[in-house]
Amino acid sequence: MISIKIPAEIQLKWGKEFLQITGPLGSIIKEKGDLDLAIKDDRLYFLNIENDKKKHFYLSMIRNVFLGLSKGYRKKLRLVGVGYRASIEGNILKLKIGYSHTMEYAIPEDVQILCAKAKGTILLIKGKEYNRVTQVAADIRKLKVPDVYKGKGIHYNKEKLNLKKGKKEGK
């Protein structure tokens, strides 16, 4: 029988088919499947899991939900290039990233995006679900993937690029 400690700010409810986890940043409903759960002494016990892979899957899933609802997840993106800027107008992220027109990205309701720095060259993506935050960051990055020769584009915060040599430098 495996267990996980329930943080003080997290509340749990479950029925036959769902598990509702509520914290300071909101609530998430997950499918319970065939799990048998019990709470004792501020710990959540998984009663009927015998497969090691399933044990670790459910344990890490619940731990990630606890972390997301108590502290949240964040991802930083940097806009690298001359004239690259970002701004938020209402529920739309507007990006000037080297194209002849402004790129627009509709911000999902469950994710918050902030523009940092005076020129809007850093984006901070925050949310309560890790998968959702990373997917939104990947979708925004896909609008202008970093160039392998000059390094221009949308980078993850601490991403290291291996720049290629140009034709003239190779000789």
C-alpha positions in Angstrom: 0.0 0.0 0.0 1.5 3.3 -1.0 0.6 6.8 0.2 1.3 10.5 -0.4 1.1 13.3 2.1 -1.8 15.7 1.5 -0.7 19.4 1.9 -2.7 21.5 4.4 -4.2 23.7 1.7 -5.5 20.9 -0.4 -9.0 19.3 -0.1 -10.1 16.0 -1.7 -13.5 14.7 -2.7 -14.2 11.6 -4.7 -17.1 9.6 -6.1 -17.3 6.4 -8.1 -15.6 7.8 -11.2 -13.9 11.1 -10.4 -11.5 12.6 -8.0 -11.8 16.3 -7.3 -8.8 18.1 -5.8 -9.2 21.7 -4.6 -6.5 24.1 -3.6 -5.7 27.9 -3.4 -5.3 28.2 -7.2 -8.6 26.4 -8.1 -9.8 22.8 -8.5 -9.0 19.9 -10.9 -11.2 16.9 -11.6 -9.5 13.7 -12.6 -10.9 10.3 -13.6 -10.5 7.9 -10.8 -10.7 4.7 -12.8 -10.5 1.6 -10.7 -8.6 3.2 -7.8 -9.5 2.5 -4.2 -8.6 5.5 -2.0 -8.5 6.1 1.7 -7.4 9.1 3.8 -5.8 8.7 7.2 -3.6 11.1 9.2 -3.3 13.6 6.3 -2.1 10.9 3.9 -3.9 9.6 0.8 -3.6 5.8 0.5 -3.8 3.9 -2.8 -5.3 0.5 -1.7 -5.6 -1.7 -4.7 -2.6 -0.9 -7.0 -0.3 -3.9 -7.5 1.6 -3.0 -10.7 4.7 -0.9 -9.9 4.3 1.2 -13.1 0.8 2.1 -12.2 1.8 2.9 -8.6 4.4 5.4 -9.8 2.1 6.9 -12.5 -0.7 7.6 -10.0 1.7 8.8 -7.3 3.4 11.3 -9.7 0.1 12.4 -11.2 -1.4 13.2 -7.8 1.8 14.8 -6.6 1.9 17.1 -9.7 -1.7 18.1 -9.2 -1.0 18.9 -5.5 2.0 21.1 -6.6 0.0 22.8 -9.4 -2.9 23.7 -7.1 -0.7 24.9 -4.3 2.1 26.8 -6.1 1.3 26.6 -9.8 3.6 26.0 -12.8 5.4 28.6 -14.8 7.3 28.7 -18.1 9.4 31.6 -19.4 9.9 32.4 -23.1 12.4 35.0 -24.5 11.9 36.8 -27.7 15.3 37.2 -29.4 15.7 39.4 -32.4 15.8 43.0 -33.5 12.3 44.5 -33.1 10.7 41.4 -31.5 8.0 42.4 -29.1 5.0 41.0 -27.4 1.9 42.7 -25.9 -1.4 41.5 -24.5 -4.7 43.1 -25.5 -7.6 41.6 -23.8 -7.4 37.8 -24.2 -5.1 38.0 -27.2 -1.3 37.8 -27.2 0.1 39.9 -30.1 3.6 39.1 -31.2 5.9 41.1 -33.6 8.4 38.4 -34.5 9.9 39.4 -37.8 6.9 38.7 -40.1 5.2 41.4 -42.2 2.2 41.1 -39.9 1.5 40.8 -36.2 1.0 37.2 -35.1 -1.9 36.7 -32.7 -2.4 33.9 -30.2 -5.7 33.5 -28.3 -4.9 32.9 -24.6 -6.7 29.9 -23.1 -8.8 30.5 -20.0 -6.9 28.1 -17.8 -3.5 29.7 -18.5 -2.3 33.2 -17.6 0.3 35.0 -19.8 2.3 38.0 -18.6 4.7 40.3 -20.6 7.8 41.2 -18.6 10.4 43.9 -19.3 9.6 47.3 -20.8 9.9 46.1 -24.4 7.9 42.9 -23.9 10.8 40.6 -24.7 10.0 38.0 -22.0 6.7 36.0 -21.7 5.7 34.3 -18.4 3.2 31.5 -18.8 1.5 30.4 -15.6 -1.2 27.8 -14.8 -2.2 25.0 -12.5 -1.7 22.1 -14.8 1.8 21.3 -16.0 0.8 19.7 -19.3 -1.3 22.7 -20.2 1.4 25.3 -19.4 4.1 23.4 -21.4 1.7 22.9 -24.3 0.8 26.6 -24.5 4.6 27.5 -24.3 5.3 25.0 -27.1 2.5 26.4 -29.3 3.8 30.0 -28.9 7.4 28.9 -29.5 6.2 27.1 -32.7 5.2 30.5 -34.2 8.9 31.4 -34.6 11.3 28.6 -33.8 14.8 29.8 -33.2 17.0 30.1 -36.3 20.0 27.7 -36.2 22.3 30.3 -37.8 21.5 33.6 -36.1 19.6 32.4 -33.0 16.6 34.7 -33.7 13.2 33.4 -32.6 11.3 32.5 -29.5 13.5 30.6 -26.9 12.7 28.8 -23.7 14.3 30.7 -20.9 17.5 28.7 -20.3 17.6 27.0 -23.7 21.0 26.6 -25.2 21.3 26.7 -29.0 24.1 25.2 -31.0 24.5 27.7 -33.7 25.8 26.4 -37.0 28.6 28.0 -38.9 27.6 29.8 -42.1 29.0 29.1 -45.6 31.7 31.7 -45.3 32.9 30.7 -41.8 33.2 27.0 -42.7 36.1 27.6 -45.1 
